Amino acid sequence: MKSAVDVRHCDELMTALAAFRGSCGTVHQWGAALAARLGGGGRLLVAGNGGSAAQAQHLTAELVGRYRDERPAYSAIALHADTSSTTAIANDYGVQEVFARQVHAHGRPGDVLMLLSTSGASANLLSAAGAARRGRMRVWALTGPAPNPLAAAADSALCVEAASTATVQEIHLVAVHMLCESFDGAVAASYGGSAGDGRGMP
């Protein structure tokens, strides 16, 4: 006798995705704002822990490389990816400072720091948010359910309502891809051509 297939994960994801649709406007605004800032010579710094670190690096790869269509490369740095820096900072200053120290090093006024956290309570991300605010950077947060400390510390936050960490991370990936799509659309519009053919782009 066959056992019933457990589809609860799929059901939870579908429920969370339906709720996320209401936040699509925020993702679109982030994409347009990021295109303006990076197009003006700014940079994006991104940080997260564990699975969220993988999501952060996914985002920076899409911006430095490309998402779908050909376009110029843009400055985006995943702060966890420099293992020598992160381990040295953790050893010398403590784990809480692994991202904040890099924000001080790489961030400039007008840059964007994007922080990904399923809990919204990671001490090292909260420390990074404080460093960015002091450096007159913009802080965006992708988190799990609200309210949470990281959302409160950010200039703008998108909080995913889902019971499990896995589902929150899956919705974060949707948000990352939609952000890239909005970014590319804004880049193409700013140059008066298509992101696919590079018309009007430097």
Secondary structure per residue as TSV (DSSP state, phi and psi in degrees):
chain	resnum	aa	ss	phi	psi
A	1	M	-	360.0	129.1
A	2	K	-	-75.4	138.9
A	3	S	-	-81.0	153.1
A	4	A	-	-66.7	141.0
A	5	V	-	-75.7	130.7
A	6	D	-	-84.5	110.4
A	7	V	-	-111.1	18.3
A	8	R	H	-62.3	-36.0
A	9	H	H	-62.9	-43.9
A	10	C	H	-62.9	-40.8
A	11	D	H	-64.5	-41.8
A	12	E	H	-65.0	-39.7
A	13	L	H	-65.0	-41.6
A	14	M	H	-63.1	-40.6
A	15	T	H	-64.4	-45.1
A	16	A	H	-65.9	-37.8
A	17	L	H	-67.1	-38.8
A	18	A	H	-62.3	-40.7
A	19	A	H	-68.5	-35.3
A	20	F	H	-64.3	-28.2
A	21	R	G	-53.5	-30.8
A	22	G	G	-70.5	-14.2
A	23	S	G	-100.0	2.2
A	24	C	H	-60.6	-30.0
A	25	G	H	-61.7	-38.7
A	26	T	H	-63.8	-44.1
A	27	V	H	-61.7	-41.9
A	28	H	H	-62.7	-42.2
A	29	Q	H	-63.8	-40.5
A	30	W	H	-61.4	-43.3
A	31	G	H	-61.4	-44.9
A	32	A	H	-66.3	-42.8
A	33	A	H	-65.8	-39.4
A	34	L	H	-66.5	-38.5
A	35	A	H	-61.6	-40.5
A	36	A	H	-67.1	-43.3
A	37	R	H	-69.9	-46.4
A	38	L	H	-71.3	-34.6
A	39	G	H	-65.8	-23.3
A	40	G	T	-92.2	9.2
A	41	G	T	100.6	2.2
A	42	G	-	-79.5	-178.4
A	43	R	-	-139.0	160.1
A	44	L	E	-108.6	128.3
A	45	L	E	-108.3	137.1
A	46	V	E	-133.2	141.9
A	47	A	E	-146.3	151.2
A	48	G	E	-168.8	169.7
A	49	N	S	-115.8	143.5
A	50	G	T	61.2	-127.3
A	51	G	H	-59.8	-32.9
A	52	S	H	-69.2	-27.4
A	53	A	H	-65.3	-39.3
A	54	A	H	-63.9	-39.6
A	55	Q	H	-64.9	-40.2
A	56	A	H	-60.8	-44.6
A	57	Q	H	-70.2	-31.7
A	58	H	H	-59.3	-46.1
A	59	L	H	-63.1	-48.0
A	60	T	H	-65.1	-34.0
A	61	A	H	-62.5	-38.7
A	62	E	H	-68.0	-30.5
A	63	L	H	-85.1	-39.8
A	64	V	H	-71.9	-40.0
A	65	G	S	-86.9	-112.2
A	66	R	-	-157.2	156.4
A	67	Y	S	-88.3	-64.0
A	68	R	S	-124.8	-61.9
A	69	D	S	-96.1	159.3
A	70	E	-	-66.4	137.1
A	71	R	-	-164.6	170.9
A	72	P	-	-62.2	160.5
A	73	A	-	-82.2	148.2
A	74	Y	-	-127.4	153.7
A	75	S	-	-79.3	116.0
A	76	A	E	-146.8	129.0
A	77	I	E	-126.0	125.3
A	78	A	E	-87.3	113.8
A	79	L	T	-68.4	-22.4
A	80	H	T	-79.8	-14.8
A	81	A	S	-73.9	-20.7
A	82	D	-	-87.5	90.6
A	83	T	H	-65.5	-32.9
A	84	S	H	-65.2	-43.5
A	85	S	H	-67.0	-46.7
A	86	T	H	-64.3	-40.6
A	87	T	H	-72.2	-35.6
A	88	A	H	-66.2	-43.9
A	89	I	H	-64.9	-43.7
A	90	A	H	-60.3	-39.3
A	91	N	H	-70.3	-40.3
A	92	D	H	-89.5	-32.4
A	93	Y	H	-120.5	-13.0
A	94	G	-	104.0	151.3
A	95	V	G	-59.6	-31.2
A	96	Q	G	-61.4	-23.8
A	97	E	G	-100.2	5.7
A	98	V	T	-61.7	-32.4
A	99	F	T	-95.9	-37.7
A	100	A	H	-59.8	-41.5
A	101	R	H	-61.7	-39.2
A	102	Q	H	-73.0	-31.8
A	103	V	H	-62.3	-43.6
A	104	H	H	-60.8	-36.8
A	105	A	H	-75.1	-43.1
A	106	H	H	-104.2	-24.0
A	107	G	-	-80.5	145.4
A	108	R	-	-129.7	157.0
A	109	P	T	-53.7	132.7
A	110	G	T	93.7	-14.0
A	111	D	-	-71.3	169.4
A	112	V	E	-117.7	133.8
A	113	L	E	-111.1	120.4
A	114	M	E	-110.1	127.9
A	115	L	E	-119.6	130.0
A	116	L	E	-113.9	128.1
A	117	S	E	-156.0	127.6
A	118	T	S	-72.8	-31.0
A	119	S	S	-88.9	-31.8
A	120	G	S	73.6	17.7
A	121	A	-	-131.8	11.1
A	122	S	-	-68.1	125.7
A	123	A	H	-61.9	-38.6
A	124	N	H	-70.3	-28.4
A	125	L	H	-76.1	-37.5
A	126	L	H	-64.6	-38.8
A	127	S	H	-64.5	-40.1
A	128	A	H	-64.5	-39.7
A	129	A	H	-61.3	-42.4
A	130	G	H	-63.6	-40.8
A	131	A	H	-63.2	-40.7
A	132	A	H	-67.1	-41.4
A	133	R	H	-64.0	-40.3
A	134	R	H	-66.2	-29.0
A	135	G	T	-88.8	10.3
A	136	R	T	60.5	38.2
A	137	M	-	-97.2	162.6
A	138	R	E	-88.9	142.2
A	139	V	E	-120.4	122.0
A	140	W	E	-115.6	144.3
A	141	A	E	-130.0	133.9
A	142	L	E	-110.0	114.2
A	143	T	E	-131.2	-179.9
A	144	G	S	-83.1	-156.7
A	145	P	S	-55.7	143.1
A	146	A	S	-89.6	157.1
A	147	P	S	-80.9	155.1
A	148	N	-	-154.1	157.3
A	149	P	H	-61.1	-37.1
A	150	L	H	-68.6	-41.6
A	151	A	H	-60.6	-39.1
A	152	A	H	-67.9	-28.6
A	153	A	H	-85.2	-10.9
A	154	A	S	-92.4	158.0
A	155	D	S	-73.1	-32.5
A	156	S	E	-148.7	139.9
A	157	A	E	-139.8	146.5
A	158	L	E	-120.6	112.8
A	159	C	E	-106.9	122.4
A	160	V	-	-89.7	123.5
A	161	E	-	-88.5	99.7
A	162	A	-	-154.3	149.3
A	163	A	S	-79.0	-30.5
A	164	S	S	-109.4	149.2
A	165	T	H	-59.0	-41.3
A	166	A	H	-59.5	-43.6
A	167	T	H	-68.0	-39.9
A	168	V	H	-58.2	-45.4
A	169	Q	H	-64.4	-36.7
A	170	E	H	-66.2	-38.9
A	171	I	H	-70.4	-34.9
A	172	H	H	-59.8	-38.1
A	173	L	H	-65.1	-39.4
A	174	V	H	-59.9	-44.0
A	175	A	H	-62.8	-40.3
A	176	V	H	-60.6	-46.2
A	177	H	H	-66.7	-39.6
A	178	M	H	-67.7	-35.7
A	179	L	H	-61.9	-43.6
A	180	C	H	-63.6	-40.0
A	181	E	H	-64.8	-42.8
A	182	S	H	-65.8	-40.5
A	183	F	H	-58.9	-49.7
A	184	D	H	-62.3	-39.3
A	185	G	H	-63.5	-40.7
A	186	A	H	-68.3	-38.4
A	187	V	H	-62.0	-46.5
A	188	A	H	-61.4	-42.4
A	189	A	H	-66.0	-36.3
A	190	S	H	-68.7	-24.9
A	191	Y	T	-100.1	2.0
A	192	G	T	67.1	23.5
A	193	G	S	-145.7	-164.8
A	194	S	-	-95.7	139.2
A	195	A	T	-65.0	-17.2
A	196	G	T	-82.7	-28.9
A	197	D	T	-110.0	-7.8
A	198	G	T	75.5	10.9
A	199	R	T	-62.2	132.1
A	200	G	T	77.5	0.0
A	201	M	-	-94.1	148.6
A	202	P	-	-71.6	360.0
